[in-house]
Amino acid sequence: MRNGVTIGQAAAFVGVTVKTVRHYHKLGLVTEPARDSSGYRRYGSDDLLRLVQVRTLAAAGVPLAEIGPLLDADADRFAAALADVERGLTERIEEMIARRDTLRRLADGNRALLGDRAVALLERMTGLGFPADEVATAREGWVLAKALVPDGFDDYLTH
């Protein structure tokens, strides 16, 4: 009986291509397992774990050149490096959420230009019975004020 799985089975299990597994071998990230009597490489559970670790770190944005030393590091250094990777992912997630929120505001041009607070004030002006042309003039002035002095715009709205 043959122990382990073929390179194709290992690649499928890990979620990469055979070419990727071979690339990991070439870079020294994963040791090539011994061949069986039929000439096939057979990947055991330790090999599969290493492949999963490499793929997971690469997918998380860790450069391939840093993965080998990271996986070969002691437990404390490995844990610290994983914490750094997690912080980086959290920052990227927050950045993507901010981009998504900005994209959603594009549907309401006023929100894209002025933000929620100014839009709420414009809506309040309309609700209080200000004529539409006065609301439009206020909007135009606020957009220009925000463009000219973006850091002082919130203070401007407060006063």
C-alpha positions in Angstrom: 0.0 0.0 0.0 1.2 3.5 -0.9 1.4 6.0 1.9 0.4 9.6 1.1 -1.2 11.4 -1.8 0.1 12.4 -5.2 1.1 15.9 -6.1 -2.2 16.4 -7.9 -4.2 15.2 -4.9 -2.0 17.4 -2.5 -2.5 20.4 -4.7 -6.3 19.9 -4.8 -6.4 19.4 -1.1 -4.5 22.6 -0.4 -6.4 24.6 -3.1 -3.4 25.4 -5.4 -2.2 24.1 -8.7 0.4 21.4 -9.2 2.5 24.1 -10.8 2.3 26.1 -7.6 3.4 23.1 -5.5 6.4 22.7 -7.8 7.2 26.4 -7.4 7.1 26.0 -3.6 9.6 23.1 -4.0 11.8 25.2 -6.2 11.9 28.0 -3.7 12.6 25.5 -0.9 9.4 26.3 1.0 8.3 22.7 0.9 10.6 19.7 0.8 10.0 17.3 -2.1 8.9 14.0 -0.6 10.5 10.8 -1.7 9.1 9.0 -4.7 7.3 5.6 -4.3 8.2 2.5 -6.3 6.0 3.8 -9.2 8.0 7.1 -9.3 5.3 9.2 -7.8 5.9 11.7 -5.0 3.8 10.8 -2.0 2.8 13.6 0.3 2.0 12.8 3.9 0.2 14.8 6.6 3.3 16.8 7.5 3.8 17.7 3.9 0.2 18.7 3.5 0.4 20.8 6.7 3.4 22.6 5.4 1.7 23.3 2.0 -1.4 24.6 3.9 0.8 26.9 5.9 2.7 28.3 2.9 -0.6 28.8 0.9 -2.3 30.5 3.9 0.6 32.9 4.6 0.9 33.7 0.9 -2.8 34.4 0.6 -2.5 36.6 3.6 0.0 38.7 1.7 3.3 37.4 3.2 5.9 37.5 0.5 7.1 34.1 -0.5 10.7 35.0 0.3 9.7 35.6 3.9 7.6 32.5 4.4 10.4 29.9 4.7 12.2 31.7 7.5 8.9 32.4 9.2 7.8 28.8 9.2 11.3 27.7 10.4 11.4 30.3 13.2 10.9 29.5 16.9 7.4 29.5 18.3 7.6 33.0 19.8 8.9 34.6 16.6 6.3 32.7 14.6 3.5 33.9 16.9 4.7 37.5 16.7 4.9 37.4 12.9 1.4 36.0 12.7 0.2 38.8 14.9 1.8 41.3 12.5 0.2 39.6 9.5 -3.2 39.7 11.3 -2.7 43.5 12.0 -2.0 44.1 8.4 -5.1 42.2 7.3 -7.2 44.1 9.8 -5.9 47.4 8.3 -6.6 46.2 4.8 -10.1 45.2 5.8 -10.8 48.6 7.4 -9.5 50.3 4.3 -11.7 48.2 2.1 -14.8 48.9 4.3 -14.0 52.7 4.0 -13.8 52.3 0.2 -17.1 50.4 0.1 -18.7 53.1 2.2 -17.4 55.8 -0.1 -18.7 53.8 -3.1 -22.2 53.6 -1.5 -22.2 57.4 -1.0 -21.7 57.9 -4.8 -25.4 57.0 -5.3 -26.2 60.2 -3.4 -24.0 62.9 -4.9 -24.4 65.2 -2.0 -23.1 62.6 0.4 -20.1 61.9 -1.8 -19.3 65.6 -1.8 -20.3 66.8 1.6 -20.7 63.9 4.0 -23.6 62.9 6.2 -23.7 65.9 8.6 -23.9 68.5 5.8 -26.6 66.4 3.9 -28.6 66.2 7.1 -28.5 70.0 7.4 -29.6 70.5 3.8 -32.5 68.1 4.4 -33.4 70.0 7.5 -33.4 73.3 5.6 -35.8 71.7 3.1 -37.9 70.4 5.9 -38.1 73.8 7.6 -39.5 75.3 4.3 -36.4 77.0 2.9 -36.9 77.6 -0.8 -35.2 75.1 -3.1 -33.0 77.8 -4.7 -31.7 78.8 -1.2 -31.0 75.1 -0.4 -29.2 74.8 -3.7 -27.2 77.9 -3.1 -26.2 76.7 0.4 -25.2 73.3 -1.1 -23.0 74.9 -3.8 -21.3 77.2 -1.2 -20.7 74.3 1.1 -19.2 72.1 -1.6 -16.8 74.9 -2.6 -16.0 75.7 1.1 -15.2 72.0 1.7 -13.0 71.9 -1.4 -11.1 75.0 -0.4 -10.7 74.3 3.3 -11.4 70.6 3.9 -9.9 70.6 7.4 -12.0 73.5 8.6 -15.3 72.4 7.0 -16.7 70.7 10.1 -16.0 73.8 12.2 -17.7 75.9 9.5 -20.8 73.8 9.8 -20.8 74.0 13.6 -20.7 77.8 13.4 
